Amino acid sequence: MSRVAVVTGGASGLGHAICTGLSNDGHRVAVLDIDAEAADKAAAQLQANGTAAVAVGVDVSDEHAVQAAFDSVRTQLGAVEILVTSAAIAGFTRFDRITLDEWNRYLAVNLTGTFLCLRAALPDMVAAKWGRIVTISSAAGQQGARRQGHYAATKGGVIALTKTVALDYANKGITANTVPPFVVDSPMLRRQQEEGKLPAAEYLTQVIPAGRLGAGEDVAAVCSFLCSEAAGYVTGQVIGVNGGAVI
């Protein structure tokens, strides 16, 4: 059955892979991203493959912009029944050098942004008595991460928020689960390696039992299942996609 799926941060990397996976599942896909031009290109790629897709530029930390974005999706594609929140910022700052402004920016995008998108989508799901929510958290939110106190804290918050939504909406036909990847090969990862903030892939794979970096398609496959009819009894779960790095 084709449903309307919204993916935040859907224009590139992990989010783009998730959009592609949901498109392949037959869903109509809304690509939301702060980079409106990149979102347009991603939606065009989906459309070229026969998917009903739209692009909406949005800063997920902006309450009014989020509401307007979801209203636009409803107008163009229909009521939202699937939501995957992949939009996030990530970086490295030694704890004693994290400024309050930097801390608040991470909270605004990663945690408040997730909250705002959940709040915007849930009324449609309640009305339909069916909904699938997948938040993309991080292994950093499970075990912490050096020089990422701000990022890890927000992703831990996403995990807790997702579990709470799962409890609140389980009796309404809505599931909410979170997927915390470990290290996924992506443009963001490569940029951080180029800046010397992360080691080369050869080193990173040494701490991953599976012996390789994750791929966007690895995460997308799990999202596709969690967004399916078959996953109706799976809710409130933390489903790691990490090659065995976090168990």
N, C-alpha and C positions, 0 to 999 in steps of 0.2 A: 504494500500500500504506500502510495506517495504522500509524504507529509512535508510540511514546511520546516526546514532546519536552518537555524541561525548559528553561524560560527563567528565568534569574535577573534580578532587577530588572524583572520582567514586569508589574508593576501599573500602570505609567504611562509616558508618553513613548515613547521608542524601544523599550523592552522590550515595552510593550503592543502597539505596531505589529507587532513580530516575532511575538508570540503570535497576533495576528489573522491574520497571513500564514500561519503554520504551521497554524492552524485551518482556513483556507480551502483548504489543501493536503490536508486530510483527516486530519491527525494528531490524536492525543489529546495534550492540552497541560496541563502542570503549571506554574502561575504561582507562582514563588517570589519573595518580596519581604519586606523588613524590616517593611513596613507591612502587617500581616496583614489589616486591614479593607479596604484598597485591593485587596489580592490577591483577597479574597473577591468584591468587586464585579467585578473583571476576569474572574474565572472564571465568575461568573454571566452576564456578557455573552456569553462564549463558549458556555456551555451553552444560552442562549436561541437561539443560532444553530445548535443541533444538535450541538455539539462535546462530546465527553467531556472534561471539564476539571475540575481540582482546584486548590485554592489552599493554599499552605503558607507560613506566616510564618516567616522565618529570617534570622538575621544571618550572612552568608556568611563572616565572619571567625571564627566560632565553630566549631571542628572538630566537636564533638559535635552541635551543632545541625544542621550540614550533613549529617552522616551520618544523623541522625534524619529529616531532611527527605526525603532520597533513599529511605530505607526506607519512609516514608509514601507516596511516589509509587509505589514498586513494589507496595505493598499495594493501592493504589486503582486504578492504571492498568496496571501491568505493568513489565517490565524497561525500563530507559532506553536508547534507541538514538540519540537526538538531544539535544545539549546546546548551548544558546546562553547564554554568560555576558555579561549586560548590566549586572549590578549594579555600581555604582561610586559614589564620591563625587568631587566636583570643586569647586574653589574657587580663590581667588587670594590669594597671600601673597608679598610681596617676599622674595627668597631669604634675605636676612640676618635676616628675622623669622620664618622657619619654625622652630618649636620641635621638639624631638625627639619630643614627644608627638604633635604634628600629623603629622610625618613618619611615625611608626610607625602612626598611624591610617590614613593613605593606603595604606601598604604592606599593612596587615592586610586592608582591604576590597578594594582594587583588584587586588593581586597575589596575596597569600595566599588571598584569597577565591576567585579564579580557580583557583588550584592545588588547593584543597580540593574544589571542585566537579568538577574534572577527575578527581581521584583517586577521588571517590565514584561517578562515572558509568562510568569505563573498564572495570571488571570486567564489567558487563552487556554492553558492546560487544564485549569480547574473547570472551565466551561465545557471543555471537550471530554472531561473525565479520563484523560489520557495525556501523558507527558513523559519525556525523557530528558534528563539533565545530566550532562557530564562536565565537570570542572577539571581543568588541567592544573594540577598543583605541581609538586616537585618533590624529589627525594630530599631536597634541602629542608623541606617542611616536616619531614619525618625524622631526620637525624641531625639537622643543623648543617652548616657549611662554613668553612673558614672564609673570612672577609666578606661574608654575605649575611650578616645579621639582619639587615633590613629585608632582604629578599626572602630569607628563610622564615622570618616571622610572619610575613604576609602569606606565604604559601602554607604555613601551618594553620593560619587563620582560615584559608580557603578550605582546608580539610575539615576543620571543625564546623564551618558554616555549612558545608555540603551535608555532613552527617545530621545537622540540625534540621535542614530543609527536608531531608529524607524522612525523618521522624514526623515532622509536621504534616507532610503531604502523602504519606504511604497509603492512607485510606481513601485517597482521591484518584487513584489510578496513575499516580506520578512517581517515577523513580528518580533518585539523585545519587550519583556515584562520582568518585574522583579518581583520576588517573595521574599518579606522580611519576613522571619519567626520571631517569637518572641522567645520562649524557646522550643527547640525540644530535646526530650530525645535521647541522642546519646553518644557514647564513649567519645567525647570531653566534653560534659556536665558533665558526671559522674566523669571524671578526674578532672575537675575544682571544683566539689563539694568535692572530696577527698582531694584536696589541700586547701580547706577552702575559695576558691575564690567566690563560689556561695553557697547559702543556700540550704537546703534539699528540695526535691520535695514538701513536705507538705506545706512549706512556699510559694514556687513559685506559686503553684496552687491557692493561695489565691488572687493573682492579675490577674488571668486569668478568665474572666467571664464564660468560658466553663467548668471550674473546673478541668481541667487536663492539663498535659504537651502535647505539640504537638508530633506527631510521624513522622518518615521519610515518612511513607506512606501517611500522610496528604499532605505533600508538593509534593510528587511524583504524586499524583492524579491530582493536579492542573497543574503540568508540563506536564503530559500526554495530558490534554486538550489543553494547549497552544501550544503543538507541533503537534496537529492534523490538519486535513483538515478543521474541523469545526471551528477552531479559526482564520480563514483567515482575519476576519474583526476586530480582537482584537490586537491592537498594541500600544506601548508607555504607557502601563498601569502598575501601581503598585498594585499588587494583593496580599494583605497580607494574610498569613496563620498563624493566631495568637490566635484563640479562643476568639476573641473580645477584646484582650488586647490593641490593637491600632486601633482606628477608626477615 
